[in-house]
C-alpha cells in the first residue's frame, strides 16, 4: 500500500488557480488535464491501487468488467462521477470501495465506475475544499467539508440522481443480461476457488460452450438479416 507522503501545500506544483466549489475543470491544479500533476498528487495521497478500501484494483479489475456499461465517468448518459460522489458523501463518509459499491447498487448494475475514475475525482474535490480525506481504521475515508455540505445543499437539483440517468439509458433486457453475467462470474469464481481439478475443468468446458453458443446467436441473426435482404420482393 502506498505510504502517505503529502507534503506542505506550497511544496506541490501548481499550474494555475485553485478551482472553487463546483469548478469542473478549467484552470485548477488539475484543470489542464496534466497527467503528471494528477499522478504526483494522487501518489502523494495514497490513491490508486490499494489506496482506498480493501483490494484496491483487485476487487474490480483495472478499468474493465461487466456491469460498467456506459459508466466509466464523465457526464450525461455515461454517468457523472463527481455528482455521484458528492451525493453519496452527503449521506455518510465512505472510502473508494464503498463509493463504487453504492453506485453499482443504485444503478442496478448499469454503472460500475473504475477506481481510475473515482480516485482522481476525489482528489479534485479535495483540492476544491469540498471533500476531506482522513485515515479511519486504516482506510482513507472521504467526507464532505462544511463547504461541501453547503455546496450539495445549494446544488442538489443540479446534481440530480446520476445513477438513475444511467439506469434509464440502458434497456431492461440489457440490465437483465448484465445481472445474469454477474451471477455467472460469481459461480465461475466459486468453482475456481474451491473446486477440484475435475470440477474446474468441467466449468471451463461449460464456459467455452456458452461462449460458442453466444457467438452463434449473433451469427444466426446476421444470416437471417442477409437472407431477408437478398429475398425477392413480392410482386
WOPE-V904787 format. One record per helix or strand. SS is the DSSP state (H for helix, E for strand). FROM is the first residue (numbers start at 1). LEN is the number of residues. If there is no record, write none. Layout:
<<SS	FROM	LEN> <SS	FROM	LEN>>
This chain:
<<H	9	3> <H	35	11> <H	56	4> <E	69	1> <H	76	3> <H	81	11> <E	94	1> <H	96	11> <E	111	1> <H	115	13> <E	131	6> <E	139	6> <H	146	14> <H	162	8> <H	172	23> <H	197	34>>
